Amino acid sequence: PGAVDQLVAGMLLSPAEHTDPFMSEELSGHLFQPPKAKFGHDLAAINIQRGRDQGVPGYNDWREWCGFKRAKSFSDLEPLLMNHTAWHYSKIYKHVDDIDLWSAGISERKMANSAVGPTLGCIISRQFLNYKRGDRFWYETPGQPSSFTPAQLREIKKMTLAKILCTNADDLPRIQPWAMRLPHPIYNAKVACDSLPTINLKHWDSSLMDNI
């Protein structure tokens, strides 16, 4: 077995770091830093400037688009943002409508069991929904010549990330069923890879499908 299996096994046991609005100095001061230079680019500044260059509406506009109440003053932002960000904004921006989406988005208080706040959560989920509904090759889209049968869809949905990791690893005998969550003796106990459901390929047998 190679080192990849060991790396995957370690990642399955390693908790992710909590998200916060702070950025590593390596990204905020040394991005794409040339050799022998004392500093590089600032990713935070680049992200904000990208939004302005491309005409991305401000944070307040996106809140309204998502169905949330617009902030009328900086004090309205206090319960929405972390780390006294609203107070800092009041010293930088003339009006709450001027606040950039990216900066305020990463500063929102997180939703329960989420890495982002409600505004970014709204935008990200809507974007993925649009990808799904706008793609005629999405695997669940019915009525297309290439659409899967109900039986095939049931088989596909048996596959999990845990099973995919097990299938492609040389030395990963046990894994938690919810691979993106840490193992738990009650809620996410490790099981043998062989016990996880797999796809029954008979549902793709053309001789059988002709009779469906």
Secondary structure, 3 states (H helix, E strand, C coil): CCHHHHHHHHHHCCCCCCCCCCCCHHHHCCECCCCCCCCCECHHHHHHHHHHHCCCCCHHHHHHHCCCCCCCCHHHHCCCECCCHHHHHHHHCCCHHHCCHHHHHHHECCCCCCCCCHHHHHHHHHHHHHHHHHCCCCCCCCCCCCCCCHHHHHHHCCCCHHHHHHHHCCCCCEECCCCCCCCECCCECCEEHHHCCCCCHHHHCHHHHCCC
